[in-house]
Amino acid sequence: MGRLEGKRAIVTGAASGIGRASALLFAREGAAVLAVDRTRDAVEETAAQIAAAGGRSVAMAADAGNEAEVQAYVARAIAEFGGLDVVYANAGISGGMVPLFEQTVEHWQEILRVNLIGPFLALKHAGQHMVKQKSGAIVCTASVAGLRANAGGNPYSASKAGIISLVQTAANSFFGTGVRVNAVCPGLIETGMTKPIFEYARGRGTEANLGQLNPLGRYGEPEEIAAMAAFLASDEASYVNGQAIAVDGGLSSTHPFRRPRP
């Protein structure tokens, strides 16, 4: 029996990267999965992969930062699966590395809308259902960029720091309800969002240097973040609440340093 056997789950940003890896893993662990993303064709492919592997999944196109669409995807999951036990609010955008003095209010607003308001809306609308049933697990994707500087642009990093605060405050807002809220803080992971970094390094022949600053000396894979998300979503994490757990090869354990040479 899988660790998510019988669970009804939503995964946002499920069209690729961490979201797709998580949706596939949740299904392999026994969950029925509503895969949500703005990119319809790609999220339908995620659901098709789950079905091909013998799992249960429904795809839905929705904007994670739009309240009406969040309400719709929560309602869809409950209607399709008869309830809701897990939400992985993973959808996010990077916004690129725009210099500080060139950043606009609109640029900030869009990143915060998707990356921070989106998880808040998932908490708000899924949480109301979970409180009624007195159980539920909500997981959000934060980032090591929300812990320290130089892992993302200003608005991206601020949005991820906001998620870390959100899971702490929300865990207390759900005090006594049985609903848990946690976050995963990925380090450098190869996804569509980080594709320019990887393409640039490969073009220069410096791919081996990616991830060199963390003690493991490598970058991570989406499946490694999915594994933490699945744990936090499962009953195995029943006493883990209000936490932001770094999955970064040890990067956030250090101060800046000069990498030792062999």
N, C-alpha and C positions, 0 to 999 in steps of 0.2 A: 504493500500500500504506500502511495506517495505522501509526502509531508503536507500536501495541500489537497488531499483526497476529500471530495465533497464540497470544497470551497467554491464560491461564486466570486469572480474577480474581474476588475477592470484594469487595463494597462493603457496609459496614454503615451503618445509618441511611439506607437507600436509598429510603425511602418519600416523602421530600420534600427540599426545600432543597438543600444542598450534596451530600448523598448521592445524591439523584435526578439532579441535574445531572451528577455524576461518573459514575454508572452509565451514563447515556445517552451521555456523551462517550467513556468507555472502550469501549463497544460500537461507536460510530461509528469509533473508531480501530482496530477489528479484534479486540477482546477478546471472549471468551465470559464473561459476567458472572453470578455468583450474587448476586442482590440480596437483602439481608437487612435485616429491620426487625421490630420488635415489632408494628407495625400491618399486619396481613395484607392487608386490602383495598387499602391504599395501595401496599404494596410489589408486590403483584400488578399494579397499574396501571403501575408503573414497568417491570416486565418486559414487559407488554403493549405499552407505548410502544416499547421496544427491538425487540420482534418486528415491530411494524408498520413500523418503519424498516428492516427487513431484517437486524437483528442477532440474536444468540443470547443468551438470558437465561433463567434459572430464578429464581423467587421463593421465598423461604423466610422464615417467621416465626420469629424467635428473639430472645432477650434477650442482648444483647452482653455483659452483665456476669455471666452465668451460665455456669460452666465447662462443664457437661454440654452446654449448648446451643451453646457455641462449638465444642466438639469435634464436635458434630453438623453444624454448618454447614461446618466444614473438611472433614469426611468426605464431606459431600454434594457439595461442589465437586469433590473428587478423583474421586468416583464418576461424576458427571455429565460432567466434562470430561476425565477421564483424567490429571489432574495439577493443579498449582496454581503459578502464577508471581507473582501479585500479590495483596496484601491491602491494602485501604484501610480502616483502622479509624477510621471517621468518626463512629459513633453517639455521641450525647452529650445531656445535659440541662443546663438552665441553673440550675434551683433558685430562680430569682427573686432579687429584691433584699431579702432578709430582713435586718433590722437585726442587728448582731453579737450583742447580748445576748439576742436572741430565737431565735438558731439553736440547734438541738438536735443531739445526737450522731447521732440517727437521720437527720436532714437531711444532715449531713456524710457519713455512711456511704453513703447512697443515691447521692449525687452522685459520690463517689469510686468506688463500685462500678461505676457505668456508665462514667464518663468516664476513669478511670485503670486500674482493674482490668480493664475490658473490653479496652482495647488491649494490656495485659500478656498477657491470655489469648490474644488473637489472635497475638501474637508467640510465645508458648509453643507453641501447637498448630500453627499454620501453619509456624512456623520449623523445627520438627522435620522436617517434610516437605521444606522448602526446603534444609535442610542436607544431606539425603541426595542431592538432585539437584545440589547445589553452586551454586545460583543462586536468586534471588528478590528481590523488592522489596516492602517493607512501608512503608506511608505511614500516618501518624496525623494526626488533626486536633487541633492544640493551639489556641492563640489568642493574640492580643496581650495578653489578660488574664493570660496566664502569664508575660508579660515585665515588665509594669508594672501599677500599681494603677489603679483607676477605670474598668476596662473590663468589670467583672463583679462578682458577689458574692464573698465570702470563700472559700467552699468551691469554687465554680466556678473561680475564679482559681487556687486552690491545686491543683486537679485538673489544670489545663492547664499549670501550671508543672511538675507531676509528669510530664506527658507529654514535655515538652521534655527533662527529665532522663532519662526512660525511653529516648527514642530515642538519646541520647548513650551511655548505658551499654549498651543493647542492641546498638548498632552494634559496640561493643567485645566484647560477649559472643559475637557472631558472627564474631569475628576469624578471618580466613583461610578462611571458608566460602563466600564469594561472595554472601552475603545482605546486602542493604543495608537500612537503616532510617532514615527521615527523617520530618519533620513539617512541616505547613503551619500557619501562624499567621494565621488570618483576622482582618481588622479588622471594621468594622461592615458586615455583609452582611444583606440582606433575606431572611429565612427565617422559618419557623414559630416558631423560638425567639425571634427578635427582633420578632415581630409586634406585641406590646404597645407597643414603642418607636415603631414606625412608625405605628400607629393613633393613638397619643397625639399625635404630631407633626402628622399629617394633620388630626386633629380640631381642633387649635389653629391650623392654617394655617401651620405652621412646618416643613414637610417640607424646604424648601430649606436649612434649617440642619443637616440630618442629614449627618454627615461633614465638617462645616465646619472641624474642627481639623486635618485632614490636608492636605498640600500640594496634593492633587488637588481638594480641596474638595467631595467627594461620597462617598456610600456605595457599596459594592460589590454585585455580583450573584453568585449561586451559581456561575454559569458561569466566573467569573474565578478562583474557588478550584479548581474542577474542572480548569481548564487547568493549574494548577501541580501538582495531584495526578497528572494524566496524564503530565506531564513527569517527575516523580519516579518514577513507576511504569515509565517507558519505559527502553529501553537508551540513550537520549540522555543520561540522567542516570547513566550507568554509573560515574562517578567522584565522585558526590555521595553522601555517607554521614555519618550522625550529625548532620545539620543540621536546624535549625528555621527555616524561611524565612517571613518575614512577607509577607503579601499584604494590605496595609492602606492603600494610597494614600500611604504615607510617614509614617503616624501615629507609628510607633515610632522614627522617626529624630529626633524632636524632644524637647525639654524642654517643660514647660508654658509657654504664651505667650499674649499677647493677639492675637487674629486681626487682621491688617492690614485696614483698610477701604479700599475703592476711593476 
